[in-house]
Amino acid sequence: MKENKRNKYMNPYLAGFLMGILIILAYYFSGEGLGSSGGYRDIAFGTLNAIAPDYAQSNPFVSSHVGEGHNPTHTWLVYELLGVIFGAILSAAIFGRLKWSIGKAPHLTTKKRLYLALIGGILWGVGTQLGRGCTSGLVLSGIAVNSLSGYIGLVAIFGFGFIFAYIFKNIWLKTSK
């Protein structure tokens, strides 16, 4: 029988337990839960403030994050985001999985795949700001504080995720034949 490489290095139950401990520690030490969209937002605000400080100060949405000598790139979420990026690279290097590739359907060109990824990333960024956070912030941190919206988000995210995965898997398989 073929060994499942995915669980060779980490038990998923242990990983879930450790994630729960991490959320508790995040709330204890920083007063904030986990999430990535806030880190991206803070980087965008810091960049905007560096490039166009007058605009950043006059924009009501941005000014509360950049005013009075406050540097939005020195927040917990930016450092969390950097830790996730560099931690993933380090983990992949340690376990021999560090390689550069572009996952795509056989019928897609690399250029089209990257273009679609860019569009998806932009839509994700807009959606997380409209929704006031990303899935990890909503579900992981929401449930950690026993928030009803965290539980509703969990059901909605996984429910629609299964539906869309089924639909797009079939589309992917039909177009790759």
N, C-alpha and C positions, 0 to 999 in steps of 0.2 A: 504494500500500500504506500502511496506517495505521501511524504511528510508535508504538512501544511506549514510553509515558510512564514506565513503571516504571524502565527502565534509562537514561533520558535524562540523569540527573544523576550516577549512580554505577555504575561497572562492578561487578557482583556479585563477580567474582574479586578485584578490588582491595579491595572491602569485606571479604572473607574474609581476605585477607592482612593488612589493617590490624587486624582483630579478633585475629588471632594475635599480632601485635606488641603489641597492647594487653594481652593476657593475660600475655605475658612481662614487660611493664613492671609490671603489677599485682603479679605474684609478686615481682619484684625490689624494688619500692619499699614494698609493704605486707606482703609475706609471705603474702598471700591471693590466691585466684583471683577470678574474676567470679561474680556471682550476685545475685539480688534477694531471695530469701526471707529471708536473714539480715538484710537491711536492714529489711524489714517487721517481722521479729521484734524487732529492736533498738528500733524505734520503739514497738512494742506494750509492750515491757518498760519503756522509759523513761516512757511514758504511765501504765502501771500503777504504777510507782514514784512518780510525781508525785501520783497520785490516792489510792493506798492503800499508803503506804510500809511499814507494818507487815506487811501481807499479802505484799508483794513480798519483804521480807526473810525471812519465814518459809517461803515456798514454795521447796522444794529446786530446782525447775527454773529459777525466776526469780532466786533469790538469788545464784547464781554470776555473774550478769550485772550486778547492780545494787549489790553490796556494796562496802564499803571506799571510798566516794567515787567509784566508777566510774560514769560516765554512759554508758549504752548507746547513746544517740543520737549520741555523738561517735566513731563508728567509720567505718572505710573504707567499709563496705557502705551505710551511710546516705547518705554523700556521693555514692557511686556512683549510688544510686537517685535522689537529687535531680538529679544531672547528667543522667541518662537522661530524667527527666520534663521538665526545663527545656530540655535539648538538643533533644528531640523537638518541643517547642513552638516553639523558635527556628528549627529547620530548616523546619518547616511554614510558619512566617511568612515566612521568606526566599524560599522557593520557591512562595509563593502557594497553599499547600494547607491553610492554617489555617481550619478551619470546624468548627462544632459540629454534630454529627449523631449519631443513634443508629441503628446498623445493625441491621436486624431483618428477619425473614421477613414477607412481606405479611400473613399471617394472624395475626401477633402484635400486640398492643397495645403501646404504648410502656411503659406501666406494667408489663405482664407481662415484657417484655424486660429492664427494669431490675431487676425482682425476680429473674428467672432469673440475671442477671449477678451480683447480690449473692450468691445461693446458690452459684454457681460460684466466685466469689472466696473465699468462706468455705471451701468444699471444697478449693480450691487451697492456701489457707493451712494447713489441717489436714494435707493430704497432704504438703506440703513439709516440715513438721516431723516427720511420721511417717517420711518417706523420707530425712530428714536433709539436705534441700536441694532446690533447684529444678532444672529441666532445664538451665539455663545453668551452674549450679554443677557439676552432675553431668557433663554432656557436655563443655562447653567447657574447664572447669578440670580435669576428670578426664582427658581425653585429653591436655591440655597437660603433665601429669605422667606420662603413659603408664600410667594406671591401668586395669586390666582392667574395673572397674566402670564407667568412663567409656565404654568400647567397648560393653559389654553394654547400658548405658543408651541409647546412640545407636541401636542396632538396635531395642531395645524401643520407644523413643519414636517413631521414624519408622515402624516397622512397624505399631504400633497406631494411630498418627496417620493413616496411609493407609487402614487398615481403617475407622476411625471416620469419617473424612472421606467415604469412599464411602457408608457407611450413612446418615449425616446429610444428605449432599447429596441423596440420593434421597428421604429423608423431607421435607426442605425443599421440593424441587420438587413432590412429590405433594401436599402440603398447601397450596401456594400457587396451585394451578390452580383 
